[in-house]
Amino acid sequence: MRTMKNFAFLFVSILFIFAGCHYPAPNTNIKGMKPFTKDSLAYLYKCHYTFNTNFELSVDSFRLVCLPIQDDSVTIRKGDRVVVADFAIHSDDPKDTLWVKLAHSEETQGWIHSKDIVHYFIPTDSISQFIHFFSDTHTVYFMAILMLFTVAYFLRLVLRKRISLVFFQDIDSLYPIFLCFLMAFAATLYETMQKFAPDTWQHFYFNPTLSPFHVPLVLSIFLLSLWLFIITSVAVLEDIFRQLRLSSSVFYLLGLLASCVFCYFFFIIATSIYVGYLFLLIFFFIFCKRVFSGARIYHYRCGKCGQKIKTKGLCPHCGAINE
């Protein structure tokens, strides 16, 4: 009976979260609202952008169609900024019935299918620019971090030095494993939005905010996890450089970065095939076990540096031998 109640609670919680995945439709029935304002809100809800939204071309060049003659066009170059000037409905268009007019200057103006904007243009907002840059380059940078850690790891093995790593021979702190859990949690939420609420993420991409308030629940949780990740990172740095020597601290940071990279890719891929939620639950139980057993792990203190150690013998902090 208790198991059934737990499952029922979990099911209701999931429904509650996914019910808060979407931005609410704007109320355009307010008395006295001007037609232009109604249209602007309607397009903002439908397309995620509206009149006077600014974009920047992200490809080498693009041709804007000069309607009504579709063979006539104007060309803009990479980095050129445009503004949404108008919308038009073409019900006989088989590709996309909604066209958007973009203006670069008085002389350079043209039309584009609304669905093509996300593929060729990026918003000029700094947060949107960062999201676009991270989406395009995160694989390269993450693989570079993994490669750097791998080279450093084998170098340490060659030098036969005792090393500290997150999960293995970890420092006396819960922050590193909590940081990895936050990365896994954020990656799971990100992929969840991509699969079940892509419009929510696209609306956030075109209208970004760093505030976790006044946004859908799933996006609010995602933003809170990112803020918590940043705060925890500061605590991690303080603990690492307080407990380890400089050379060991640098190596530990590389290992922690590699662990976060692994968590990001693993949970993105796992969530895309729906098993990421199970692995995240397992990770959560591992973290809880670490929290409750952490106080019982360290039974000794080094006689030289005073740091807590798990067993007698070589101190991982200063290298002294404790009998």
Sequence and secondary structure as in RCSB ss.txt:
>XXXX:A:sequence
MRTMKNFAFLFVSILFIFAGCHYPAPNTNIKGMKPFTKDSLAYLYKCHYTFNTNFELSVDSFRLVCLPIQDDSVT
IRKGDRVVVADFAIHSDDPKDTLWVKLAHSEETQGWIHSKDIVHYFIPTDSISQFIHFFSDTHTVYFMAILMLFT
VAYFLRLVLRKRISLVFFQDIDSLYPIFLCFLMAFAATLYETMQKFAPDTWQHFYFNPTLSPFHVPLVLSIFLLS
LWLFIITSVAVLEDIFRQLRLSSSVFYLLGLLASCVFCYFFFIIATSIYVGYLFLLIFFFIFCKRVFSGARIYHY
RCGKCGQKIKTKGLCPHCGAINE
>XXXX:A:secstr
 HHHHHHHHHHHHHHHHHHTSS        TT  HHHHHHHHHHHHHS  TT EEEE SSEEEEE TT TT EEE
EETT EEEEEEEEE TT SS SEEEEEESSSS EEEEEGGGHHHHEEESSHHHHHHHHHHHHHHHHHHHHHHHHH
HHHHHHHHTT     SSSS  S SHHHHHHHHHHHHHHHHHHHHHH HHHHHHHHHS  S SSSS HHHHHHHHH
HHHHHHHHHHHHHHHHHHS HHHHHHHHHHHHHHHHHHHHHHHHHHHTT HHHHHHHHHHHHHHHHHHHHHH  E
E TTT  EESSSEE TTT  EE 
